[in-house]
Structures are given as C-alpha cells and as structure tokens.
C-alpha cells in the first residue's frame, strides 16, 4: 500500500474511533443519570470541572504535541484512545524502536511503534480483565506494605531504564535539561505532580541546547 494512502486511511479511521471513544465515555455517566433519573446540578458539575478540567486539558494538549512525533500516526490514535501514554504506551513504543534500530518519523518506525502500542493495549486489557475478576483475591496482596515502594516507583523505573540508554547516547544534549529538572524538582518538590506539563519545557531546553551545540560544531 502506498504510504500516502496508508496515512489517509489511518487518519480517517483514527478520527472515527477517537470520536466514538469520546461518545462512549460521555454516554456512560449520561446513561446512569437517565436510568436512575438523577441529574447533578449544573453549577456543581461546572465547579467540579473548573478545578480539574484546565489541568487535564493542558496536559492533554501538551501530550499531543509532544508524543505524536515520537509515536507516529497509527500508534498515536491507538494510544490516545486506550490511554496510559506516559507510563505504558510511549515507553513501549520507544523501547521497541530502539530494539529494532529504527527511528521515529520513518515508515519502519511507524510500523514498529504501532505494533508495540497495539500489543501494549492488548496486554493491558487482559491484565485489567484478570485483575477485575480476581480483585477480591488480589487486594490483600497488592495492598501489602512490602509492595508499596514498588508501585510508587513504577514510572521512575520505566523512564529511568529508557533514560540511561538515551542519555548515554546523547550525553551532551541530555546534561542541561537533566540538571535543570533535577534542580527544579529538588527546589520545588510540589511540582512532582505536574510532570506532564513540564515535559515540553524539557523538550524546548533540549532543542535550544542542540541548536547551540550545533552552531559551535560540538555535535
């Protein structure tokens, strides 16, 4: 199939599935309200949204412009519909492209990234299904104090493992944004909950540093 036709079909079906998912998400609470004939007051919903929506909308916008170039067309639609980009889909895609020695933005990278995200989505669905069925049995085990440190450090473990690879390959580019983020989070620990918003900040710093080093013929 011609790559242009593939792109057009991917966008066509990607938009359909994305808006279908949005419709399903919205219809679930609406269906509950209709069934029980219980509708929350508009002002209560508005006040609730006012506190969380701007943050989620901002993070969502940032994730689109940050992760889409990394993932590619097909995997981006699939990842944004199934969710968990930061802690699952993006690490899986990056790791798969690294193992197969392909780059983001290429046809090979597009294929590998899409397969990785699709596999991650299937595995995640199966694990969630198994977890739901075995919730009562697994709850005491999962709530064990012994496992709590592991669950608290899943995200650092994922990106730490990937970071070692990429930092070692691009040490000159990685040092500045890495030091900036370390100093920022040590100085303001409360920002730990706003990692998604700070991702593009690190990207901008990396781009500026890359431009500076390129002009000085250091890379």
PEJORA-V141281 format. One record per backbone hydrogen bond with DSSP energy under -0.5 kcal/mol. CO is the residue of the C=O (numbers start at 1). NH is the residue of the N-H. If there is no record, write none. Layout:
((CO;NH) (CO;NH))
//
This chain:
((2;6) (3;7) (4;8) (5;9) (6;10) (7;11) (8;12) (9;13) (10;14) (11;15) (12;16) (13;17) (14;18) (15;19) (16;20) (17;21) (18;22) (19;23) (20;24) (21;25) (22;26) (23;27) (24;28) (25;29) (26;30) (27;31) (28;32) (29;33) (30;34) (31;35) (32;36) (33;37) (33;38) (41;45) (42;46) (43;47) (44;48) (45;49) (46;50) (47;51) (48;52) (49;53) (49;54) (52;56) (53;57) (54;58) (55;59) (56;60) (57;61) (58;62) (59;63) (60;64) (61;65) (62;66) (63;67) (63;68) (64;68) (67;71) (68;72) (72;76) (73;77) (74;78) (75;79) (76;80) (77;81) (78;82) (79;83) (84;88) (84;89) (85;90) (85;91) (88;92) (89;93) (90;94) (91;95) (92;96) (93;97) (94;98) (95;99) (96;100) (97;102) (98;101) (103;106) (106;110) (107;111) (108;112) (109;113) (110;114) (111;115) (112;116) (113;117) (114;118) (115;119) (116;120) (117;121) (118;122) (119;123) (120;124) (121;125) (122;126) (123;127) (124;128) (125;129) (126;130) (127;131) (128;132) (129;133) (130;134) (132;135) (134;138) (135;139) (138;142) (139;143) (141;144) (144;147) (144;148) (145;149) (147;150) (147;151) (148;152) (149;153) (150;153) (151;154) (153;157) (154;158) (155;159) (156;160) (157;161) (158;162) (159;163) (160;164) (161;165) (162;166) (163;167) (164;168) (165;169) (166;170) (170;174) (171;175) (172;176) (173;177) (174;178) (175;179) (176;180) (177;181) (178;182) (179;183) (180;184) (181;185) (182;186) (183;187) (184;188) (188;191) (189;192) (190;193) (191;194) (192;195) (194;198) (195;199) (196;199) (198;202) (199;203) (200;204) (201;205) (202;206) (203;207) (204;208) (205;209) (206;210) (207;211) (208;212) (209;213) (210;214) (211;215) (212;216) (213;218) (213;219) (214;217))
//
